Amino acid sequence: MREARLIIGEKERHELHLHYSQTTRRIYVSVDGERQDEVHMPWAGRHETIARFVVGQVERHEVEVKVISGLFSAEVHVIVDGKLVFTL
């Protein structure tokens, strides 16, 4: 199991939490404790999945969680406002 926490925003700050379970092949994405999305990675072959959502009310940010999975591993990229900010 791997986890990461990121702060998004400068004046209006939000916590993005990623929880990756290799056993279940799922990535759970939460913002400020509320689940935004759940990404399931198939077992066979290389697969790419993108979860998109907006964070913030006044200071809005477009967030993408891009998951590239293979048979035994996965790369998770967090993209905020079109810029790569984190890789898990």
N, CA, C and O atoms as a GROMACS GRO file, in nm:
protein
  352
    1MET      N    1   0.084  -0.116   0.000
    1MET     CA    2   0.000   0.000   0.000
    1MET      C    3   0.089   0.124   0.000
    1MET      O    4   0.185   0.134   0.077
    2ARG      N    5   0.056   0.219  -0.088
    2ARG     CA    6   0.130   0.345  -0.092
    2ARG      C    7   0.030   0.458  -0.078
    2ARG      O    8  -0.084   0.450  -0.125
    3GLU      N    9   0.075   0.565  -0.013
    3GLU     CA   10  -0.011   0.680   0.007
    3GLU      C   11   0.067   0.808  -0.018
    3GLU      O   12   0.189   0.812  -0.005
    4ALA      N   13  -0.006   0.911  -0.054
    4ALA     CA   14   0.055   1.043  -0.071
    4ALA      C   15  -0.049   1.148  -0.036
    4ALA      O   16  -0.168   1.131  -0.060
    5ARG      N   17  -0.001   1.258   0.020
    5ARG     CA   18  -0.087   1.373   0.052
    5ARG      C   19  -0.022   1.498  -0.008
    5ARG      O   20   0.097   1.522   0.008
    6LEU      N   21  -0.105   1.575  -0.079
    6LEU     CA   22  -0.057   1.697  -0.143
    6LEU      C   23  -0.148   1.812  -0.106
    6LEU      O   24  -0.268   1.793  -0.085
    7ILE      N   25  -0.093   1.930  -0.097
    7ILE     CA   26  -0.171   2.051  -0.076
    7ILE      C   27  -0.188   2.120  -0.211
    7ILE      O   28  -0.090   2.144  -0.282
    8ILE      N   29  -0.312   2.152  -0.244
    8ILE     CA   30  -0.343   2.221  -0.369
    8ILE      C   31  -0.400   2.357  -0.333
    8ILE      O   32  -0.488   2.369  -0.249
    9GLY      N   33  -0.348   2.459  -0.399
    9GLY     CA   34  -0.397   2.595  -0.378
    9GLY      C   35  -0.302   2.675  -0.290
    9GLY      O   36  -0.221   2.620  -0.215
   10GLU      N   37  -0.314   2.806  -0.301
   10GLU     CA   38  -0.229   2.894  -0.221
   10GLU      C   39  -0.310   2.963  -0.112
   10GLU      O   40  -0.278   2.949   0.006
   11LYS      N   41  -0.415   3.036  -0.149
   11LYS     CA   42  -0.499   3.103  -0.049
   11LYS      C   43  -0.609   3.010  -0.001
   11LYS      O   44  -0.638   3.004   0.119
   12GLU      N   45  -0.671   2.939  -0.094
   12GLU     CA   46  -0.774   2.841  -0.060
   12GLU      C   47  -0.708   2.703  -0.073
   12GLU      O   48  -0.700   2.647  -0.182
   13ARG      N   49  -0.663   2.650   0.039
   13ARG     CA   50  -0.583   2.526   0.038
   13ARG      C   51  -0.671   2.403   0.059
   13ARG      O   52  -0.764   2.403   0.140
   14HIS      N   53  -0.639   2.298  -0.017
   14HIS     CA   54  -0.712   2.172  -0.008
   14HIS      C   55  -0.611   2.059  -0.004
   14HIS      O   56  -0.506   2.066  -0.067
   15GLU      N   57  -0.643   1.953   0.070
   15GLU     CA   58  -0.554   1.838   0.080
   15GLU      C   59  -0.604   1.726  -0.011
   15GLU      O   60  -0.716   1.678   0.003
   16LEU      N   61  -0.518   1.687  -0.105
   16LEU     CA   62  -0.545   1.575  -0.195
   16LEU      C   63  -0.477   1.452  -0.136
   16LEU      O   64  -0.357   1.456  -0.107
   17HIS      N   65  -0.551   1.344  -0.118
   17HIS     CA   66  -0.498   1.221  -0.060
   17HIS      C   67  -0.514   1.109  -0.162
   17HIS      O   68  -0.624   1.082  -0.210
   18LEU      N   69  -0.402   1.043  -0.194
   18LEU     CA   70  -0.402   0.928  -0.284
   18LEU      C   71  -0.369   0.804  -0.202
   18LEU      O   72  -0.275   0.805  -0.122
   19HIS      N   73  -0.445   0.699  -0.221
   19HIS     CA   74  -0.421   0.572  -0.151
   19HIS      C   75  -0.421   0.463  -0.258
   19HIS      O   76  -0.523   0.438  -0.322
   20TYR      N   77  -0.306   0.399  -0.277
   20TYR     CA   78  -0.290   0.298  -0.381
   20TYR      C   79  -0.270   0.162  -0.318
   20TYR      O   80  -0.179   0.142  -0.238
   21SER      N   81  -0.357   0.069  -0.353
   21SER     CA   82  -0.348  -0.068  -0.303
   21SER      C   83  -0.310  -0.161  -0.419
   21SER      O   84  -0.389  -0.181  -0.511
   22GLN      N   85  -0.191  -0.217  -0.413
   22GLN     CA   86  -0.145  -0.312  -0.515
   22GLN      C   87  -0.228  -0.439  -0.510
   22GLN      O   88  -0.252  -0.502  -0.614
   23THR      N   89  -0.273  -0.477  -0.392
   23THR     CA   90  -0.350  -0.600  -0.374
   23THR      C   91  -0.484  -0.593  -0.447
   23THR      O   92  -0.521  -0.686  -0.519
   24THR      N   93  -0.556  -0.483  -0.430
   24THR     CA   94  -0.688  -0.470  -0.493
   24THR      C   95  -0.682  -0.401  -0.629
   24THR      O   96  -0.782  -0.396  -0.700
   25ARG      N   97  -0.564  -0.348  -0.664
   25ARG     CA   98  -0.543  -0.276  -0.790
   25ARG      C   99  -0.636  -0.156  -0.801
   25ARG      O  100  -0.693  -0.130  -0.907
   26ARG      N  101  -0.650  -0.083  -0.690
   26ARG     CA  102  -0.736   0.035  -0.687
   26ARG      C  103  -0.659   0.154  -0.630
   26ARG      O  104  -0.572   0.140  -0.544
   27ILE      N  105  -0.694   0.271  -0.681
   27ILE     CA  106  -0.642   0.396  -0.627
   27ILE      C  107  -0.762   0.479  -0.584
   27ILE      O  108  -0.853   0.505  -0.663
   28TYR      N  109  -0.761   0.519  -0.459
   28TYR     CA  110  -0.867   0.602  -0.405
   28TYR      C  111  -0.818   0.746  -0.399
   28TYR      O  112  -0.707   0.772  -0.351
   29VAL      N  113  -0.899   0.839  -0.446
   29VAL     CA  114  -0.863   0.979  -0.450
   29VAL      C  115  -0.962   1.057  -0.364
   29VAL      O  116  -1.083   1.051  -0.388
   30SER      N  117  -0.910   1.130  -0.264
   30SER     CA  118  -0.995   1.211  -0.177
   30SER      C  119  -0.942   1.353  -0.172
   30SER      O  120  -0.822   1.377  -0.184
   31VAL      N  121  -1.035   1.448  -0.153
   31VAL     CA  122  -0.998   1.588  -0.132
   31VAL      C  123  -1.067   1.632  -0.004
   31VAL      O  124  -1.189   1.622   0.010
   32ASP      N  125  -0.987   1.681   0.090
   32ASP     CA  126  -1.037   1.727   0.221
   32ASP      C  127  -1.123   1.620   0.288
   32ASP      O  128  -1.224   1.651   0.352
   33GLY      N  129  -1.082   1.494   0.274
   33GLY     CA  130  -1.150   1.384   0.341
   33GLY      C  131  -1.271   1.328   0.267
   33GLY      O  132  -1.330   1.231   0.313
   34GLU      N  133  -1.310   1.388   0.155
   34GLU     CA  134  -1.424   1.340   0.078
   34GLU      C  135  -1.377   1.270  -0.048
   34GLU      O  136  -1.298   1.326  -0.125
   35ARG      N  137  -1.424   1.148  -0.070
   35ARG     CA  138  -1.380   1.072  -0.186
   35ARG      C  139  -1.427   1.138  -0.315
   35ARG      O  140  -1.544   1.172  -0.330
   36GLN      N  141  -1.332   1.156  -0.407
   36GLN     CA  142  -1.360   1.215  -0.537
   36GLN      C  143  -1.376   1.108  -0.644
   36GLN      O  144  -1.463   1.118  -0.731
   37ASP      N  145  -1.291   1.007  -0.636
   37ASP     CA  146  -1.292   0.905  -0.741
   37ASP      C  147  -1.222   0.780  -0.691
   37ASP      O  148  -1.148   0.782  -0.593
   38GLU      N  149  -1.247   0.672  -0.762
   38GLU     CA  150  -1.181   0.544  -0.737
   38GLU      C  151  -1.141   0.489  -0.873
   38GLU      O  152  -1.226   0.475  -0.962
   39VAL      N  153  -1.015   0.458  -0.889
   39VAL     CA  154  -0.964   0.408  -1.017
   39VAL      C  155  -0.928   0.262  -1.001
   39VAL      O  156  -0.850   0.225  -0.913
   40HIS      N  157  -0.987   0.177  -1.087
   40HIS     CA  158  -0.956   0.034  -1.086
   40HIS      C  159  -0.867   0.003  -1.204
   40HIS      O  160  -0.895   0.044  -1.317
   41MET      N  161  -0.758  -0.069  -1.178
   41MET     CA  162  -0.664  -0.103  -1.284
   41MET      C  163  -0.679  -0.250  -1.319
   41MET      O  164  -0.668  -0.336  -1.232
   42PRO      N  165  -0.705  -0.281  -1.445
   42PRO     CA  166  -0.717  -0.421  -1.485
   42PRO      C  167  -0.585  -0.495  -1.473
   42PRO      O  168  -0.478  -0.433  -1.475
   43TRP      N  169  -0.592  -0.626  -1.460
   43TRP     CA  170  -0.472  -0.708  -1.442
   43TRP      C  171  -0.395  -0.728  -1.571
   43TRP      O  172  -0.272  -0.742  -1.568
   44ALA      N  173  -0.462  -0.731  -1.682
   44ALA     CA  174  -0.396  -0.766  -1.808
   44ALA      C  175  -0.350  -0.644  -1.885
   44ALA      O  176  -0.426  -0.548  -1.901
   45GLY      N  177  -0.227  -0.647  -1.932
   45GLY     CA  178  -0.176  -0.546  -2.023
   45GLY      C  179  -0.156  -0.408  -1.963
   45GLY      O  180  -0.180  -0.385  -1.844
   46ARG      N  181  -0.110  -0.320  -2.048
   46ARG     CA  182  -0.085  -0.181  -2.008
   46ARG      C  183  -0.214  -0.103  -2.027
   46ARG      O  184  -0.281  -0.114  -2.130
   47HIS      N  185  -0.249  -0.024  -1.926
   47HIS     CA  186  -0.376   0.046  -1.928
   47HIS      C  187  -0.358   0.186  -1.872
   47HIS      O  188  -0.280   0.206  -1.779
   48GLU      N  189  -0.430   0.282  -1.927
   48GLU     CA  190  -0.421   0.420  -1.879
   48GLU      C  191  -0.562   0.469  -1.842
   48GLU      O  192  -0.656   0.455  -1.919
   49THR      N  193  -0.573   0.528  -1.723
   49THR     CA  194  -0.700   0.581  -1.674
   49THR      C  195  -0.676   0.721  -1.619
   49THR      O  196  -0.574   0.746  -1.554
   50ILE      N  197  -0.769   0.812  -1.644
   50ILE     CA  198  -0.755   0.948  -1.594
   50ILE      C  199  -0.882   0.986  -1.518
   50ILE      O  200  -0.993   0.973  -1.569
   51ALA      N  201  -0.864   1.033  -1.394
   51ALA     CA  202  -0.973   1.088  -1.315
   51ALA      C  203  -0.957   1.240  -1.317
   51ALA      O  204  -0.849   1.291  -1.288
   52ARG      N  205  -1.064   1.312  -1.351
   52ARG     CA  206  -1.058   1.458  -1.359
   52ARG      C  207  -1.163   1.519  -1.266
   52ARG      O  208  -1.276   1.470  -1.258
   53PHE      N  209  -1.123   1.625  -1.196
   53PHE     CA  210  -1.218   1.697  -1.112
   53PHE      C  211  -1.162   1.836  -1.082
   53PHE      O  212  -1.044   1.862  -1.105
   54VAL      N  213  -1.248   1.923  -1.031
   54VAL     CA  214  -1.210   2.061  -0.997
   54VAL      C  215  -1.206   2.073  -0.846
   54VAL      O  216  -1.295   2.023  -0.776
   55VAL      N  217  -1.103   2.140  -0.795
   55VAL     CA  218  -1.085   2.162  -0.652
   55VAL      C  219  -1.096   2.312  -0.626
   55VAL      O  220  -1.036   2.393  -0.697
   56GLY      N  221  -1.172   2.348  -0.524
   56GLY     CA  222  -1.181   2.488  -0.482
   56GLY      C  223  -1.308   2.557  -0.529
   56GLY      O  224  -1.373   2.514  -0.624
   57GLN      N  225  -1.341   2.664  -0.460
   57GLN     CA  226  -1.458   2.745  -0.495
   57GLN      C  227  -1.414   2.878  -0.557
   57GLN      O  228  -1.450   2.908  -0.671
   58VAL      N  229  -1.337   2.955  -0.482
   58VAL     CA  230  -1.289   3.084  -0.531
   58VAL      C  231  -1.162   3.065  -0.613
   58VAL      O  232  -1.150   3.116  -0.724
   59GLU      N  233  -1.068   2.991  -0.558
   59GLU     CA  234  -0.942   2.958  -0.626
   59GLU      C  235  -0.957   2.817  -0.683
   59GLU      O  236  -0.930   2.718  -0.616
   60ARG      N  237  -1.002   2.811  -0.807
   60ARG     CA  238  -1.034   2.680  -0.868
   60ARG      C  239  -0.912   2.622  -0.940
   60ARG      O  240  -0.838   2.694  -1.007
   61HIS      N  241  -0.895   2.492  -0.924
   61HIS     CA  242  -0.784   2.421  -0.989
   61HIS      C  243  -0.838   2.295  -1.055
   61HIS      O  244  -0.914   2.220  -0.995
   62GLU      N  245  -0.797   2.273  -1.180
   62GLU     CA  246  -0.833   2.151  -1.251
   62GLU      C  247  -0.729   2.045  -1.217
   62GLU      O  248  -0.609   2.066  -1.238
   63VAL      N  249  -0.774   1.933  -1.164
   63VAL     CA  250  -0.685   1.826  -1.120
   63VAL      C  251  -0.711   1.702  -1.204
   63VAL      O  252  -0.826   1.664  -1.228
   64GLU      N  253  -0.602   1.640  -1.248
   64GLU     CA  254  -0.609   1.511  -1.317
   64GLU      C  255  -0.522   1.414  -1.241
   64GLU      O  256  -0.408   1.446  -1.206
   65VAL      N  257  -0.573   1.296  -1.216
   65VAL     CA  258  -0.493   1.187  -1.161
   65VAL      C  259  -0.485   1.084  -1.272
   65VAL      O  260  -0.583   1.017  -1.304
   66LYS      N  261  -0.366   1.071  -1.329
   66LYS     CA  262  -0.344   0.982  -1.443
   66LYS      C  263  -0.273   0.856  -1.394
   66LYS      O  264  -0.166   0.863  -1.334
   67VAL      N  265  -0.335   0.743  -1.419
   67VAL     CA  266  -0.281   0.615  -1.373
   67VAL      C  267  -0.243   0.533  -1.496
   67VAL      O  268  -0.326   0.506  -1.582
   68ILE      N  269  -0.116   0.494  -1.501
   68ILE     CA  270  -0.067   0.406  -1.608
   68ILE      C  271  -0.027   0.276  -1.541
   68ILE      O  272   0.071   0.269  -1.466
   69SER      N  273  -0.103   0.173  -1.569
   69SER     CA  274  -0.079   0.046  -1.499
   69SER      C  275  -0.028  -0.061  -1.594
   69SER      O  276  -0.066  -0.066  -1.711
   70GLY      N  277   0.057  -0.145  -1.539
   70GLY     CA  278   0.107  -0.263  -1.609
   70GLY      C  279   0.066  -0.385  -1.529
   70GLY      O  280  -0.021  -0.376  -1.443
   71LEU      N  281   0.127  -0.497  -1.558
   71LEU     CA  282   0.089  -0.621  -1.491
   71LEU      C  283   0.124  -0.618  -1.342
   71LEU      O  284   0.044  -0.664  -1.260
   72PHE      N  285   0.242  -0.567  -1.306
   72PHE     CA  286   0.285  -0.572  -1.167
   72PHE      C  287   0.303  -0.436  -1.100
   72PHE      O  288   0.336  -0.431  -0.981
   73SER      N  289   0.283  -0.328  -1.171
   73SER     CA  290   0.308  -0.197  -1.112
   73SER      C  291   0.216  -0.093  -1.174
   73SER      O  292   0.146  -0.119  -1.271
   74ALA      N  293   0.220   0.026  -1.114
   74ALA     CA  294   0.144   0.137  -1.167
   74ALA      C  295   0.218   0.266  -1.139
   74ALA      O  296   0.286   0.280  -1.037
   75GLU      N  297   0.206   0.360  -1.230
   75GLU     CA  298   0.257   0.495  -1.211
   75GLU      C  299   0.136   0.585  -1.194
   75GLU      O  300   0.038   0.574  -1.267
   76VAL      N  301   0.143   0.674  -1.097
   76VAL     CA  302   0.035   0.768  -1.073
   76VAL      C  303   0.092   0.909  -1.089
   76VAL      O  304   0.188   0.946  -1.021
   77HIS      N  305   0.033   0.986  -1.178
   77HIS     CA  306   0.077   1.123  -1.202
   77HIS      C  307  -0.035   1.218  -1.162
   77HIS      O  308  -0.150   1.199  -1.203
   78VAL      N  309  -0.002   1.319  -1.084
   78VAL     CA  310  -0.099   1.422  -1.047
   78VAL      C  311  -0.066   1.547  -1.125
   78VAL      O  312   0.046   1.599  -1.118
   79ILE      N  313  -0.164   1.596  -1.201
   79ILE     CA  314  -0.147   1.712  -1.286
   79ILE      C  315  -0.246   1.818  -1.238
   79ILE      O  316  -0.366   1.794  -1.235
   80VAL      N  317  -0.195   1.935  -1.203
   80VAL     CA  318  -0.280   2.045  -1.156
   80VAL      C  319  -0.265   2.161  -1.254
   80VAL      O  320  -0.155   2.210  -1.279
   81ASP      N  321  -0.378   2.204  -1.309
   81ASP     CA  322  -0.380   2.314  -1.406
   81ASP      C  323  -0.282   2.291  -1.520
   81ASP      O  324  -0.214   2.384  -1.565
   82GLY      N  325  -0.274   2.166  -1.567
   82GLY     CA  326  -0.190   2.133  -1.682
   82GLY      C  327  -0.044   2.109  -1.652
   82GLY      O  328   0.033   2.083  -1.744
   83LYS      N  329  -0.004   2.115  -1.524
   83LYS     CA  330   0.138   2.095  -1.488
   83LYS      C  331   0.151   1.973  -1.399
   83LYS      O  332   0.076   1.956  -1.302
   84LEU      N  333   0.248   1.888  -1.432
   84LEU     CA  334   0.277   1.771  -1.350
   84LEU      C  335   0.335   1.818  -1.216
   84LEU      O  336   0.437   1.887  -1.213
   85VAL      N  337   0.270   1.780  -1.105
   85VAL     CA  338   0.316   1.826  -0.974
   85VAL      C  339   0.363   1.711  -0.885
   85VAL      O  340   0.431   1.735  -0.785
   86PHE      N  341   0.328   1.585  -0.920
   86PHE     CA  342   0.365   1.474  -0.833
   86PHE      C  343   0.355   1.344  -0.910
   86PHE      O  344   0.267   1.326  -0.994
   87THR      N  345   0.447   1.252  -0.879
   87THR     CA  346   0.442   1.116  -0.934
   87THR      C  347   0.459   1.018  -0.819
   87THR      O  348   0.548   1.032  -0.736
   88LEU      N  349   0.372   0.918  -0.817
   88LEU     CA  350   0.377   0.813  -0.713
   88LEU      C  351   0.411   0.683  -0.780
   88LEU      O  352   0.420   0.580  -0.712
   0.00000   0.00000   0.00000
